[in-house]
Amino acid sequence: MIKEYLQDNILLADGAMGTYYSQITGEDAAFSELANETEPEVVKAIHAEYIQAGARLIRTNTFSANTLALDVSRDQVKRIIAKGYEIALQAARGREVFVAADMGPIPEMTADKKEVDPEFILDEYRFIVDAFIEAGADIFVLETLSSTDYLREVTEYIKSKNSQAFILVQFATTVDGYTRKGISISRIIKEVKAIPYIDAYGFNCGAGPAHLYQNIRAFDFSGDIVSVMPNAGYPEIVHQRTVYTRNPEYFSNIMMDVARLGVKIVGGCCGTTPLHISKMRDKLAEFAGEKRRASAPVRKVWHITMGKNDFYTKLVEGKFPVVVELDPPFDVSVEKIMEGAAVLKQNGVDAVTVADSPLARPRLNSMMLAAKIKREVGIEVIPHLCCRDHNLIGLKSLLLAGYVEGIRNLLVVTGDPIPGAEKSSVKSVFDLNSFKLMALIQEMNNELFSQDPYIVGGALNLNVQNRDAEISRMERKMENGARFFLTQPVFASEVIEYLARLKAREKVKILGGVMPIVSYKNALFLNNEIPGISIPSHYIERFRPDMDRQEAEEVGIEIAVELINNIKQHVDGLYLITPFNRVNMVVRVLKGSLL
């Protein structure tokens, strides 16, 4: 029935539930869904206001109705869903109004930043679908999504329960035209069209009407059922409450521009009210006689090409590149690291890696320092980029800036945790983990940097008991775009043997990590305090507590040369970690190993 209506009409949907509920009740409630049981008449009145304003499609008050978001039992979620659908049906009774089962995304991380098992998420979606099917739903709106993850399985499940169900999926995009997972609108459309169970797709939340219009206006929607339900605009905090601009006239004018793109379903998201919908109803009546534009010219994307990536070219050609890590300073004194990079270049090193505030201690920004080294020394660089200190906006900004500066290689890591004593004053961000950051870079490569993409590397720690689990993580990183891996420092013979087996079975480029030890005290510290490093006792015993610096360095160089000679046939390149930025020690190691 809804498909038939859409053949000849633009379907006007309702506006926001959560923000409007807060507005009329004076409660800045995080979850209006709970009101299905506690204040059903308020929820029903909101539906009725939207219908009175002209909405022909209303969405149930169930966006966050899942056990993870609400932190309630499945029994209570099922009651909330059943009650929410019943309230919407009551409000629509006797009117020519469609009622849609509204489903938001299941959180993929818990409140304490732990990843949720994908199987649990999928099972939760199926449980929610079952609850709606039992309530009688035959129209489903899955909205405010950041990716197409789970959509094939969930929509196929809906169709298996009701082959005639109508399914609309909507994605939240930011002002730059990407989802919070960094996926572009063009990729979203392509992936959605590859899922045969989806009847309509569109965009809601994340952006106001003007930005959303600008981001979609170049697309050709001919033959597609497309929805657009933006926010009213951008909120501000007034007296500790989230408040949106009241702009129904402006909103409706922009939405008519949206309708002229060939969009078939229009409505509102956060900050919109029945007044926004009534203004759109009036504008749509005026618009009925206009000829809608069916297609639009394709935008041209301009790319920057910065030349050959010498490090990666050498790696893929099997020429055993050598990269050396240098630690950025705690202050603005860059002379030592710049001089060190120059010395390394003179001695045949192919790239310098720059750590990103290791051990969660603030240092000079790795991306900016790497750009300076590349520009002034002329050596290839591989800045580390960790997820701990930047939200999604900051990460994307860094990636754009690094690209402009000519950086093309990255080592993506999750980042060392904040020390316990500092957690009260310093907060980790972790909008993404290393897997998701790699996927974001891969998406930006596809959309922005396709002619000269970032080459992404990952960390590989084989100094663990369950090495097969670490390899599973490595393979997952490869799926998300990782092209090479740098191992943690290798000391143990069993790790070297594992590298040999890994080289034989995996089609992956691995640079073996070697860290010269500088003293007995340094060996004990690395072995006991630094995660991911394990030093066999026979190496530690080659040092003495009373050795002077020169004598201890000689032993450290001997051990490093031995390790390089033991691993070089099992890896594709060498990754040397410079101890305390003692570059001359690294140079002696390289000369001693005859690479």
Secondary structure, DSSP 8 states (H G I E B T S, - for coil): -HHHHHHHS-EEB---SHHHHHHHH----S-GGGHHHH-HHHHHHHHHHHHHHT-SEEE-S-TT-SHHHHT--HHHHHHHHHHHHHHHHHHHTTSS-EEEEEE----SB-TTS-B--HHHHHHHHHHHHHHHHHHT--EEEEEEESS-TTHHHHHHHHHHH-TT-EEEEEE---TTSB-TT--BHHHHHHHHHT-TT--EEEEESSS-HHHHHHHHTTS--TT--EEEE--SS--EEETTEEE----HHHHHHHHHHHHTTT--EE---TT--HHHHHHHHHHHHHHTTS-------------------HHHHHHHTT---EEEEE---SSS--HHHHHHHHHHHHTT--EEEE-SSGGG---S-HHHHHHHHHHHH--EEEEEEESTT--HHHHHHHHHHHHHTT--EEEEE------GGGTTT-----SS-HHHHHHHHHHHHHHT-TTS--EEEEEE---SS-HHHHHHHHHHHHHTTEEEEEEEE---HHHHHHHHHHHHH---EEEEEE-----HHHHHHHHHHSTT----HHHHTTS-TT--HHHHHHHHHHHHHHHHHHHGGGSSEEEEE-GGG-HHHHHHHHHHHT-
